Amino acid sequence: MFALAMLGSCNQKQLAKQKAEADKAREIAEKQTLRAKKMAELAKAAELNALKRLQIAERARQEALIAAQKAKMAQQQCEAQNRLLEGRIHKLEKKKK
């Protein structure tokens, strides 16, 4: 009888120990899950930030292309005006002679 009581007591102690270990493992798993969720949120925020930066860079690239086109047009206009002026100078020089 005493042996059965000791065995029951040992089983209860072992069950209590296993329950405590299971509770601790569950707590660790919950903390890891929360940490993983936070990491996922941070990754999502970083991805959105990167997308915004890409959009800004694309907008800047397009603005640079437009500025380059405007500069090229201005250069062409200056070259055309220079040709006109050179033509006028040439005509004036002919008249002087």
FIVO-976805 format. One line per 4 residues: number of its first residue (from 0); their letters; for each residue x, y, z of N, C-alpha, C. Coordinates in nm, 4 decimals. Example, Ala and Ser with C-alpha at 12.3 -4.5 7.8 and 13.67 -1.06 7.14 Angstrom:
# residues 2
0) as) 1.3190:-0.5690:0.7800:1.2300:-0.4500:0.7800:1.3200:-0.3300:0.7800 | 1.2850:-0.2250:0.7080:1.3670:-0.1060:0.7140:1.2900:0.0030:0.7870
END
This chain:
# residues 97
0) mfal) 0.0820:-0.1185:0.0000:0.0000:0.0000:0.0000:0.0871:0.1259:0.0000 | 0.1899:0.1208:0.0861:0.2799:0.2343:0.0956:0.3520:0.2578:-0.0371 | 0.3868:0.1449:-0.1033:0.4548:0.1547:-0.2322:0.3645:0.2196:-0.3353 | 0.2360:0.1858:-0.3327:0.1409:0.2472:-0.4270:0.1269:0.3969:-0.3999
4) amlg) 0.1240:0.4334:-0.2742:0.1128:0.5751:-0.2387:0.2366:0.6503:-0.2851 | 0.3540:0.5909:-0.2675:0.4791:0.6530:-0.3131:0.4800:0.6669:-0.4649 | 0.4320:0.5615:-0.5326:0.4267:0.5634:-0.6785:0.3332:0.6733:-0.7262 | 0.2169:0.6868:-0.6614:0.1212:0.7921:-0.6964:0.1800:0.9292:-0.6727
8) scnq) 0.2531:0.9442:-0.5641:0.3166:1.0720:-0.5323:0.4235:1.1061:-0.6355 | 0.5015:1.0051:-0.6760:0.6040:1.0267:-0.7790:0.5407:1.0661:-0.9106 | 0.4324:0.9979:-0.9462:0.3629:1.0294:-1.0713:0.3091:1.1718:-1.0686 | 0.2546:1.2137:-0.9526:0.2013:1.3494:-0.9429:0.3140:1.4527:-0.9568
12) kqla) 0.4280:1.4240:-0.8932:0.5420:1.5151:-0.9039:0.5915:1.5226:-1.0483 | 0.5970:1.4055:-1.1122:0.6438:1.4015:-1.2509:0.5450:1.4738:-1.3424 | 0.4148:1.4527:-1.3182:0.3130:1.5216:-1.3982:0.3210:1.6728:-1.3772 | 0.3409:1.7145:-1.2536:0.3525:1.8578:-1.2246:0.4753:1.9157:-1.2944
16) kqka) 0.5847:1.8411:-1.2930:0.7076:1.8855:-1.3591:0.6868:1.8952:-1.5102 | 0.6210:1.7938:-1.5672:0.5944:1.7947:-1.7115:0.5015:1.9096:-1.7493 | 0.4001:1.9359:-1.6626:0.3080:2.0463:-1.6893:0.3836:2.1794:-1.6854 | 0.4724:2.1945:-1.5877:0.5512:2.3178:-1.5775:0.6401:2.3347:-1.7005
20) eadk) 0.7014:2.2261:-1.7453:0.7853:2.2316:-1.8657:0.7017:2.2662:-1.9886 | 0.5817:2.2067:-1.9969:0.4932:2.2354:-2.1102:0.4489:2.3817:-2.1082 | 0.4162:2.4328:-1.9887:0.3762:2.5735:-1.9765:0.4906:2.6659:-2.0185 | 0.6112:2.6320:-1.9748:0.7280:2.7134:-2.0114:0.7514:2.7080:-2.1622
24) arei) 0.7387:2.5885:-2.2211:0.7561:2.5743:-2.3661:0.6496:2.6540:-2.4408 | 0.5256:2.6523:-2.3909:0.4168:2.7279:-2.4538:0.4460:2.8777:-2.4457 | 0.4949:2.9222:-2.3303:0.5283:3.0636:-2.3120:0.6398:3.1059:-2.4077 | 0.7410:3.0222:-2.4209:0.8514:3.0508:-2.5136:0.7993:3.0564:-2.6571
28) aekq) 0.7126:2.9614:-2.6917:0.6565:2.9587:-2.8270:0.5737:3.0838:-2.8540 | 0.4966:3.1285:-2.7549:0.4162:3.2500:-2.7721:0.5062:3.3721:-2.7923 | 0.6145:3.3799:-2.7134:0.7084:3.4917:-2.7291:0.7732:3.4892:-2.8671 | 0.8098:3.3697:-2.9125:0.8711:3.3582:-3.0450:0.7717:3.3951:-3.1544
32) tlra) 0.6450:3.3575:-3.1344:0.5414:3.3926:-3.2320:0.5245:3.5444:-3.2384 | 0.5194:3.6082:-3.1210:0.5079:3.7547:-3.1185:0.6284:3.8205:-3.1847 | 0.7454:3.7678:-3.1563:0.8675:3.8221:-3.2168:0.8628:3.8054:-3.3689 | 0.8171:3.6898:-3.4143:0.8077:3.6654:-3.5584:0.7066:3.7600:-3.6231
36) kkma) 0.5945:3.7855:-3.5537:0.4943:3.8784:-3.6072:0.5522:4.0192:-3.6180 | 0.6262:4.0608:-3.5141:0.6883:4.1936:-3.5178:0.7895:4.2028:-3.6315 | 0.8671:4.0963:-3.6489:0.9658:4.0947:-3.7581:0.8946:4.1031:-3.8930 | 0.7823:4.0327:-3.9068:0.7066:4.0373:-4.0321:0.6527:4.1778:-4.0565
40) elak) 0.6044:4.2428:-3.9507:0.5550:4.3799:-3.9643:0.6684:4.4741:-4.0058 | 0.7845:4.4565:-3.9430:0.8995:4.5403:-3.9790:0.9425:4.5159:-4.1231 | 0.9392:4.3898:-4.1648:0.9763:4.3576:-4.3030:0.8779:4.4210:-4.4004 | 0.7498:4.4167:-4.3663:0.6472:4.4767:-4.4524:0.6680:4.6283:-4.4606
44) aael) 0.6958:4.6902:-4.3460:0.7204:4.8346:-4.3444:0.8443:4.8688:-4.4267 | 0.9477:4.7878:-4.4153:1.0696:4.8114:-4.4937:1.0415:4.7962:-4.6425 | 0.9585:4.6985:-4.6768:0.9229:4.6780:-4.8173:0.8462:4.7986:-4.8708 | 0.7502:4.8478:-4.7926:0.6740:4.9656:-4.8352:0.7657:5.0872:-4.8489
48) nalk) 0.8581:5.1013:-4.7555:0.9540:5.2118:-4.7616:1.0393:5.2020:-4.8878 | 1.0837:5.0808:-4.9181:1.1645:5.0606:-5.0390:1.0838:5.0925:-5.1643 | 0.9566:5.0529:-5.1659:0.8714:5.0833:-5.2817:0.8535:5.2341:-5.2979 | 0.8344:5.3039:-5.1861:0.8213:5.4497:-5.1935:0.9493:5.5120:-5.2474
52) rlqi) 1.0639:5.4622:-5.2000:1.1916:5.5152:-5.2488:1.2094:5.4873:-5.3979 | 1.1645:5.3703:-5.4421:1.1715:5.3390:-5.5853:1.0834:5.4340:-5.6657 | 0.9636:5.4626:-5.6138:0.8743:5.5551:-5.6828:0.9367:5.6938:-5.6903 | 0.9975:5.7372:-5.5805:1.0624:5.8688:-5.5790:1.1777:5.8714:-5.6791
56) aera) 1.2558:5.7643:-5.6812:1.3686:5.7569:-5.7748:1.3194:5.7565:-5.9192 | 1.2114:5.6858:-5.9464:1.1561:5.6817:-6.0824:1.1059:5.8198:-6.1224 | 1.0389:5.8875:-6.0297:0.9903:6.0225:-6.0578:1.1080:6.1162:-6.0865 | 1.2139:6.1048:-6.0084:1.3330:6.1882:-6.0297:1.3972:6.1566:-6.1643
60) rqea) 1.3998:6.0291:-6.2009:1.4569:5.9897:-6.3307:1.3765:6.0512:-6.4442 | 1.2432:6.0445:-6.4330:1.1580:6.1020:-6.5375:1.1772:6.2532:-6.5461 | 1.1877:6.3191:-6.4307:1.2103:6.4638:-6.4305:1.3457:6.4975:-6.4930 | 1.4455:6.4142:-6.4676:1.5778:6.4362:-6.5273:1.5715:6.4192:-6.6787
64) liaa) 1.4955:6.3202:-6.7252:1.4800:6.3016:-6.8702:1.4124:6.4226:-6.9337 | 1.3091:6.4729:-6.8678:1.2386:6.5907:-6.9200:1.3331:6.7106:-6.9231 | 1.4116:6.7280:-6.8163:1.5074:6.8393:-6.8119:1.6114:6.8251:-6.9227 | 1.6565:6.7034:-6.9479:1.7545:6.6804:-7.0549:1.6934:6.7119:-7.1910
68) qkak) 1.5671:6.6750:-7.2109:1.5000:6.7054:-7.3375:1.4856:6.8561:-7.3557 | 1.4489:6.9257:-7.2476:1.4356:7.0714:-7.2553:1.5707:7.1361:-7.2859 | 1.6764:7.0855:-7.2230:1.8102:7.1399:-7.2477:1.8508:7.1169:-7.3923 | 1.8189:7.0004:-7.4454:1.8528:6.9707:-7.5849:1.7762:7.0633:-7.6790
72) maqq) 1.6483:7.0866:-7.6494:1.5692:7.1774:-7.7329:1.6259:7.3189:-7.7260 | 1.6649:7.3625:-7.6061:1.7223:7.4966:-7.5909:1.8531:7.5073:-7.6680 | 1.9340:7.4033:-7.6632:2.0604:7.4024:-7.7373:2.0333:7.4110:-7.8871 | 1.9337:7.3358:-7.9347:1.9005:7.3390:-8.0773:1.8520:7.4776:-8.1180
76) qcea) 1.7733:7.5422:-8.0313:1.7260:7.6774:-8.0616:1.8437:7.7754:-8.0675 | 1.9366:7.7606:-7.9738:2.0549:7.8478:-7.9749:2.1369:7.8260:-8.1015 | 2.1538:7.7012:-8.1407:2.2293:7.6711:-8.2623:2.1596:7.7297:-8.3844 | 2.0266:7.7222:-8.3887:1.9521:7.7790:-8.5011:1.9679:7.9314:-8.5032
80) qnrl) 1.9591:7.9951:-8.3865:1.9778:8.1400:-8.3799:2.1196:8.1781:-8.4208 | 2.2180:8.0990:-8.3789:2.3567:8.1259:-8.4182:2.3727:8.1174:-8.5694 | 2.3095:8.0177:-8.6308:2.3178:8.0057:-8.7771:2.2545:8.1271:-8.8447 | 2.1396:8.1721:-8.7928:2.0755:8.2913:-8.8489:2.1664:8.4137:-8.8351
84) legr) 2.2234:8.4300:-8.7172:2.3125:8.5447:-8.6949:2.4363:8.5371:-8.7832 | 2.4921:8.4178:-8.7979:2.6083:8.4015:-8.8854:2.5716:8.4360:-9.0293 | 2.4506:8.3971:-9.0700:2.4044:8.4314:-9.2045:2.3915:8.5818:-9.2211 | 2.3366:8.6495:-9.1216:2.3222:8.7953:-9.1282:2.4592:8.8635:-9.1308
88) ihkl) 2.5497:8.8142:-9.0464:2.6851:8.8712:-9.0436:2.7508:8.8543:-9.1800 | 2.7341:8.7375:-9.2382:2.7926:8.7108:-9.3693:2.7354:8.8074:-9.4734 | 2.6034:8.8314:-9.4697:2.5401:8.9239:-9.5641:2.5922:9.0658:-9.5432 | 2.6059:9.1069:-9.4168:2.6560:9.2411:-9.3884:2.8004:9.2575:-9.4354
92) ekkk) 2.8796:9.1541:-9.4173:3.0190:9.1605:-9.4623:3.0254:9.1708:-9.6140 | 2.9340:9.1037:-9.6842:2.9308:9.1118:-9.8308:2.8941:9.2529:-9.8745 | 2.7990:9.3156:-9.8029:2.7568:9.4506:-9.8385:2.8699:9.5511:-9.8189 | 2.9512:9.5309:-9.7163:3.0625:9.6217:-9.6889:3.1645:9.6186:-9.8003
96) k) 3.1850:9.5054:-9.8611:3.2875:9.4907:-9.9647:3.2360:9.5478:-10.0901
END
